[in-house]
């Protein structure tokens, strides 16, 4: 299985895995210094995009069904 992540998605995944400082450094190294609002917007978009990935295995303790 193979899929491509944007730099923001990769930074979000690194931060979510516990490497917030590494994630911030990675993103800053590629994009340059960002404002706090810009960074927050990019991370929000990245998190939404990652949740849309059909091939991304997410740990789910209990599956929710609407019926």
Secondary structure, 3 states (H helix, E strand, C coil): CCCCCCHHHHHHHHHHCCCHHHHHHHHHHHHCCCCHHHHHHHHHHHHHHHHHCCCCCCCCCCCCCCC
